[in-house]
Amino acid sequence: MKNNVLIIGAGAVAHVTAHKCAQNNDIFGNICIASRRQSKCEDIIESIKRKNSLKDKTKKLNSKLINALDIPALVKLIQKTNSKIVINLGAAFINMSVLEACIETGATYMDTAIHEDPDKVCEDPPWYANYEWKRKDLCKEKGVTAILGVGFDPGVVNAYCALAVKHHFDKIDTIDIMDVNAGSHGKYFATNFDPEINFREFKKVWTWIDRNWVCKPVHTEKQVYDFPVVGKQPIYLTGHDELHSLSKNIDANSIRFWMGFSDHYINCFTVLKNIGLLSEIPVKTSEGIEVVPLKVVKACLPDPKSLAPNYTGKTCIGNLIKGQKDGKNKEIFIYNTCDHKECYNEVESQAISYTAGVPPAAAAILVAKGIWNPQTMVNVEELDPDPFIELLNKIGLPTEIIQIKPTAKS
């Protein structure tokens, strides 16, 4: 049976996933890219042709226009394209509608971020329980595979946790997920993925400490960590999607997420926030025009996809994990580094989008081959990490593991 793939969304991450699916389309069938802006889908197709990414040229690669909030239209599109795998890479606001369409049609569902309600910012944890997990029983009843958060973070970092449990630790104390971009895009100020989603993340910090949810102000806890390849980088404690499932599925005392921000980013962010330009609440101009400040800021900033041609430097994302093995303290750092320029040379992308876009293609390959076949809703850490990490090693995101001399408990 053909494993036709439907990719929802045409942003920077979808661009990478489409390239990677095209590079492996002998495993799939036809590939369709669908978005509310079909011209952006066609841009991706042109990029795939330009880079000669389509492996089996007898298979179709096309685009469709879709409003992903229209569930009946999504159902018709899945059926018309005979898609067995749907990769949702649109804005986080559409997750539930795409998931509902997959449940109705029996197609495999996957995404890279937690669902968000446009009117609710930084809801109380655990976020998955507020939306996705409410459909878990229905997925199981119908035998529908739904793989949540299968980008890099969330996604690969979740698999790193599962890998640590399976191979490296008898007991885990702390997991610190750390994400830094040591690259330069040459713009005065820009976000590496959707500005609206990016800024909504940083309203407050929900973190998992001593087996409890703790809420802290944003950008108030900082450390400098000496990363492989990219060296010493400032990172800030923040909340993030994967904490919400890892706190349930991984037995660890504390699980924290740290992200790298430059002083310049913090300054720009702080000014925008303090004058109200990061608000999702509509305001009226003196001319009586209603606008959403956050959407205005998004419209003024560069499209993350446009950053790719001139991006230089590298990213480093990994898990610093401390615990015990065979009665002895143990500490490891599991990580990936990615080069912006190399990503552009391969698929005309920057490394942030590349690290998020390759994993869903890898997951789709594992589903198509029947290696991952949960027939229910799962987060990545609930699946066998070995074939996922082995495949990522082959298609562009190699994993490295460093043994670190154990330090005091943190």
MOKA-V240505 format. One record per residue. RES is the residue in one small letter. SS is DSSP state (H for helix, E for strand, L for the rest). PHI is phi in radians with two decimals (999 if undefined). Layout:
# MOKA-V240505
res:RES ss:SS phi:PHI
res:RES ss:SS phi:PHI
This chain:
# MOKA-V240505
res:m ss:L phi:999
res:k ss:L phi:-1.15
res:n ss:L phi:-1.71
res:n ss:E phi:-1.04
res:v ss:E phi:-2.03
res:l ss:E phi:-2.00
res:i ss:E phi:-1.79
res:i ss:E phi:-1.69
res:g ss:L phi:1.95
res:a ss:L phi:-2.44
res:g ss:L phi:-1.52
res:a ss:H phi:-1.14
res:v ss:H phi:-1.28
res:a ss:H phi:-1.04
res:h ss:H phi:-0.97
res:v ss:H phi:-1.21
res:t ss:H phi:-1.04
res:a ss:H phi:-1.10
res:h ss:H phi:-1.03
res:k ss:H phi:-1.20
res:c ss:H phi:-1.15
res:a ss:H phi:-1.12
res:q ss:H phi:-1.12
res:n ss:L phi:-2.13
res:n ss:L phi:-1.30
res:d ss:L phi:-1.19
res:i ss:L phi:-1.44
res:f ss:L phi:-1.63
res:g ss:L phi:-2.17
res:n ss:L phi:-1.41
res:i ss:E phi:-2.15
res:c ss:E phi:-2.12
res:i ss:E phi:-1.93
res:a ss:E phi:-2.23
res:s ss:E phi:-2.75
res:r ss:L phi:-1.27
res:r ss:L phi:-2.09
res:q ss:H phi:-1.12
res:s ss:H phi:-1.07
res:k ss:H phi:-1.23
res:c ss:H phi:-1.11
res:e ss:H phi:-1.15
res:d ss:H phi:-1.07
res:i ss:H phi:-1.13
res:i ss:H phi:-1.07
res:e ss:H phi:-1.10
res:s ss:H phi:-1.13
res:i ss:H phi:-1.07
res:k ss:H phi:-1.19
res:r ss:H phi:-1.09
res:k ss:L phi:-1.61
res:n ss:L phi:0.97
res:s ss:L phi:-1.46
res:l ss:L phi:-1.37
res:k ss:L phi:-1.21
res:d ss:L phi:-1.83
res:k ss:L phi:-1.37
res:t ss:L phi:-1.45
res:k ss:L phi:-1.62
res:k ss:L phi:-1.37
res:l ss:E phi:-2.40
res:n ss:E phi:-2.48
res:s ss:E phi:-2.25
res:k ss:E phi:-2.46
res:l ss:E phi:-1.60
res:i ss:L phi:-2.62
res:n ss:L phi:-1.71
res:a ss:L phi:-1.24
res:l ss:L phi:-1.51
res:d ss:L phi:-1.64
res:i ss:H phi:-1.09
res:p ss:H phi:-1.02
res:a ss:H phi:-1.18
res:l ss:H phi:-1.12
res:v ss:H phi:-1.02
res:k ss:H phi:-1.10
res:l ss:H phi:-1.17
res:i ss:H phi:-1.07
res:q ss:H phi:-1.21
res:k ss:H phi:-1.13
res:t ss:L phi:-1.52
res:n ss:L phi:0.91
res:s ss:E phi:-1.39
res:k ss:E phi:-1.69
res:i ss:E phi:-2.25
res:v ss:E phi:-2.02
res:i ss:E phi:-1.85
res:n ss:E phi:-1.55
res:l ss:L phi:-2.16
res:g ss:L phi:-1.46
res:a ss:L phi:-1.06
res:a ss:H phi:-1.10
res:f ss:H phi:-1.28
res:i ss:H phi:-1.78
res:n ss:H phi:-0.93
res:m ss:H phi:-1.19
res:s ss:H phi:-1.22
res:v ss:H phi:-1.17
res:l ss:H phi:-1.06
res:e ss:H phi:-1.04
res:a ss:H phi:-1.16
res:c ss:H phi:-1.19
res:i ss:H phi:-1.08
res:e ss:H phi:-1.19
res:t ss:H phi:-1.68
res:g ss:L phi:1.47
res:a ss:L phi:-1.31
res:t ss:E phi:-1.17
res:y ss:E phi:-1.95
res:m ss:E phi:-2.59
res:d ss:E phi:-2.52
res:t ss:L phi:-2.20
res:a ss:L phi:-2.69
res:i ss:L phi:-1.17
res:h ss:L phi:-1.10
res:e ss:L phi:-2.24
res:d ss:L phi:-1.53
res:p ss:L phi:-0.96
res:d ss:L phi:-1.61
res:k ss:L phi:-2.24
res:v ss:L phi:-1.95
res:c ss:L phi:0.89
res:e ss:L phi:-1.11
res:d ss:L phi:-1.18
res:p ss:L phi:-1.30
res:p ss:L phi:-1.46
res:w ss:H phi:-1.02
res:y ss:H phi:-1.02
res:a ss:H phi:-1.21
res:n ss:H phi:-1.32
res:y ss:L phi:-2.40
res:e ss:H phi:-1.00
res:w ss:H phi:-1.11
res:k ss:H phi:-1.17
res:r ss:H phi:-1.75
res:k ss:H phi:-1.10
res:d ss:H phi:-1.09
res:l ss:H phi:-1.18
res:c ss:H phi:-1.06
res:k ss:H phi:-1.14
res:e ss:H phi:-1.06
res:k ss:H phi:-1.63
res:g ss:L phi:1.22
res:v ss:L phi:-1.61
res:t ss:L phi:-1.43
res:a ss:E phi:-2.31
res:i ss:E phi:-1.90
res:l ss:E phi:-1.61
res:g ss:L phi:1.05
res:v ss:L phi:-1.90
res:g ss:E phi:-1.64
res:f ss:L phi:-1.67
res:d ss:L phi:-2.35
res:p ss:L phi:-1.35
res:g ss:E phi:2.33
res:v ss:H phi:-1.07
res:v ss:H phi:-1.13
res:n ss:H phi:-1.16
res:a ss:H phi:-1.13
res:y ss:H phi:-1.07
res:c ss:H phi:-1.12
res:a ss:H phi:-1.12
res:l ss:H phi:-1.11
res:a ss:H phi:-1.10
res:v ss:H phi:-1.13
res:k ss:H phi:-1.27
res:h ss:H phi:-2.12
res:h ss:H phi:-2.06
res:f ss:L phi:-2.38
res:d ss:L phi:-1.58
res:k ss:E phi:-2.58
res:i ss:E phi:-1.94
res:d ss:E phi:-1.63
res:t ss:E phi:-2.27
res:i ss:E phi:-2.19
res:d ss:E phi:-2.00
res:i ss:E phi:-1.53
res:m ss:E phi:-2.26
res:d ss:E phi:-2.25
res:v ss:E phi:-2.26
res:n ss:E phi:-2.00
res:a ss:L phi:-1.68
res:g ss:L phi:-1.76
res:s ss:E phi:-2.37
res:h ss:L phi:-1.78
res:g ss:L phi:1.42
res:k ss:L phi:-1.61
res:y ss:L phi:-1.10
res:f ss:L phi:-2.75
res:a ss:L phi:-2.80
res:t ss:L phi:-1.84
res:n ss:L phi:-1.50
res:f ss:L phi:-2.52
res:d ss:L phi:-0.65
res:p ss:H phi:-1.01
res:e ss:H phi:-1.11
res:i ss:H phi:-1.19
res:n ss:H phi:-0.99
res:f ss:H phi:-1.27
res:r ss:H phi:-1.13
res:e ss:H phi:-1.16
res:f ss:L phi:-1.88
res:k ss:L phi:-1.51
res:k ss:L phi:-2.78
res:v ss:E phi:-1.91
res:w ss:E phi:-1.80
res:t ss:E phi:-2.36
res:w ss:E phi:-1.85
res:i ss:E phi:-2.25
res:d ss:L phi:0.89
res:r ss:L phi:1.12
res:n ss:E phi:-2.44
res:w ss:E phi:-1.37
res:v ss:E phi:-2.19
res:c ss:E phi:-1.86
res:k ss:E phi:-2.33
res:p ss:L phi:-1.15
res:v ss:L phi:-1.25
res:h ss:L phi:1.00
res:t ss:L phi:-1.91
res:e ss:L phi:-1.98
res:k ss:E phi:-2.25
res:q ss:E phi:-2.50
res:v ss:E phi:-1.98
res:y ss:E phi:-2.03
res:d ss:E phi:-1.59
res:f ss:E phi:-1.47
res:p ss:L phi:-1.06
res:v ss:L phi:1.21
res:v ss:L phi:-1.64
res:g ss:E phi:1.33
res:k ss:E phi:-1.27
res:q ss:E phi:-2.42
res:p ss:E phi:-1.35
res:i ss:E phi:-2.30
res:y ss:E phi:-2.10
res:l ss:E phi:-1.16
res:t ss:E phi:-2.58
res:g ss:L phi:-1.54
res:h ss:L phi:-2.84
res:d ss:H phi:-0.89
res:e ss:H phi:-1.12
res:l ss:H phi:-1.03
res:h ss:H phi:-1.25
res:s ss:H phi:-1.60
res:l ss:H phi:-1.08
res:s ss:H phi:-1.09
res:k ss:H phi:-1.61
res:n ss:H phi:-1.77
res:i ss:L phi:-2.03
res:d ss:L phi:-1.43
res:a ss:E phi:-2.49
res:n ss:E phi:-1.24
res:s ss:E phi:-2.43
res:i ss:E phi:-2.34
res:r ss:E phi:-2.18
res:f ss:E phi:-2.15
res:w ss:E phi:-2.17
res:m ss:E phi:-2.19
res:g ss:E phi:-1.42
res:f ss:L phi:-2.40
res:s ss:L phi:-1.38
res:d ss:H phi:-1.05
res:h ss:H phi:-1.11
res:y ss:H phi:-1.07
res:i ss:H phi:-1.04
res:n ss:H phi:-1.10
res:c ss:H phi:-1.10
res:f ss:H phi:-1.02
res:t ss:H phi:-1.11
res:v ss:H phi:-1.13
res:l ss:H phi:-1.02
res:k ss:H phi:-1.16
res:n ss:H phi:-1.20
res:i ss:L phi:-1.70
res:g ss:L phi:1.54
res:l ss:L phi:-1.42
res:l ss:L phi:-1.80
res:s ss:L phi:-1.37
res:e ss:L phi:-1.61
res:i ss:L phi:-1.54
res:p ss:E phi:-1.07
res:v ss:E phi:-2.28
res:k ss:E phi:-1.93
res:t ss:L phi:-1.34
res:s ss:L phi:-1.12
res:e ss:L phi:-1.51
res:g ss:L phi:1.49
res:i ss:L phi:-1.54
res:e ss:E phi:-1.51
res:v ss:E phi:-2.36
res:v ss:E phi:-1.78
res:p ss:H phi:-0.87
res:l ss:H phi:-1.08
res:k ss:H phi:-1.24
res:v ss:H phi:-1.17
res:v ss:H phi:-1.05
res:k ss:H phi:-1.00
res:a ss:H phi:-1.16
res:c ss:H phi:-1.48
res:l ss:L phi:-1.55
res:p ss:L phi:-1.10
res:d ss:L phi:-1.10
res:p ss:H phi:-0.90
res:k ss:H phi:-1.14
res:s ss:H phi:-1.29
res:l ss:H phi:-1.33
res:a ss:H phi:-1.03
res:p ss:H phi:-1.02
res:n ss:H phi:-1.89
res:y ss:L phi:-1.29
res:t ss:E phi:-2.26
res:g ss:L phi:1.68
res:k ss:E phi:-2.35
res:t ss:E phi:-1.93
res:c ss:E phi:-2.49
res:i ss:E phi:-2.29
res:g ss:E phi:-2.90
res:n ss:E phi:-2.02
res:l ss:E phi:-1.61
res:i ss:E phi:-2.12
res:k ss:E phi:-2.15
res:g ss:E phi:-3.10
res:q ss:E phi:-2.30
res:k ss:E phi:-2.44
res:d ss:L phi:0.95
res:g ss:L phi:1.38
res:k ss:E phi:-2.06
res:n ss:E phi:-1.13
res:k ss:E phi:-2.49
res:e ss:E phi:-2.53
res:i ss:E phi:-2.38
res:f ss:E phi:-2.13
res:i ss:E phi:-1.79
res:y ss:E phi:-2.72
res:n ss:E phi:-2.33
res:t ss:E phi:-2.03
res:c ss:E phi:-2.44
res:d ss:E phi:-1.79
res:h ss:H phi:-1.01
res:k ss:H phi:-1.15
res:e ss:H phi:-1.10
res:c ss:H phi:-1.10
res:y ss:H phi:-1.15
res:n ss:H phi:-1.10
res:e ss:H phi:-1.44
res:v ss:H phi:-2.33
res:e ss:L phi:1.04
res:s ss:L phi:-2.35
res:q ss:L phi:-1.62
res:a ss:H phi:-1.19
res:i ss:H phi:-1.10
res:s ss:H phi:-1.19
res:y ss:H phi:-1.11
res:t ss:H phi:-1.13
res:a ss:H phi:-1.46
res:g ss:H phi:-1.60
res:v ss:H phi:-1.23
res:p ss:H phi:-1.01
res:p ss:H phi:-1.11
res:a ss:H phi:-1.17
res:a ss:H phi:-1.09
res:a ss:H phi:-1.09
res:a ss:H phi:-1.12
res:i ss:H phi:-1.09
res:l ss:H phi:-1.14
res:v ss:H phi:-1.19
res:a ss:H phi:-1.07
res:k ss:L phi:-1.49
res:g ss:L phi:1.37
res:i ss:L phi:-1.32
res:w ss:L phi:-1.82
res:n ss:L phi:-2.62
res:p ss:L phi:-1.23
res:q ss:L phi:0.94
res:t ss:L phi:-2.78
res:m ss:E phi:-1.57
res:v ss:E phi:-2.46
res:n ss:E phi:-1.67
res:v ss:H phi:-1.03
res:e ss:H phi:-1.18
res:e ss:H phi:-1.51
res:l ss:L phi:-1.80
res:d ss:L phi:-1.13
res:p ss:H phi:-1.33
res:d ss:H phi:-1.05
res:p ss:H phi:-1.15
res:f ss:H phi:-1.15
res:i ss:H phi:-1.20
res:e ss:H phi:-1.08
res:l ss:H phi:-1.21
res:l ss:H phi:-1.05
res:n ss:H phi:-1.00
res:k ss:H phi:-1.49
res:i ss:H phi:-1.97
res:g ss:L phi:2.27
res:l ss:L phi:-2.25
res:p ss:L phi:-1.24
res:t ss:L phi:-1.75
res:e ss:E phi:-2.13
res:i ss:E phi:-2.29
res:i ss:E phi:-1.95
res:q ss:E phi:-1.49
res:i ss:E phi:-2.04
res:k ss:L phi:-1.09
res:p ss:L phi:-0.99
res:t ss:L phi:-1.97
res:a ss:L phi:-1.10
res:k ss:L phi:-1.02
res:s ss:L phi:-2.22
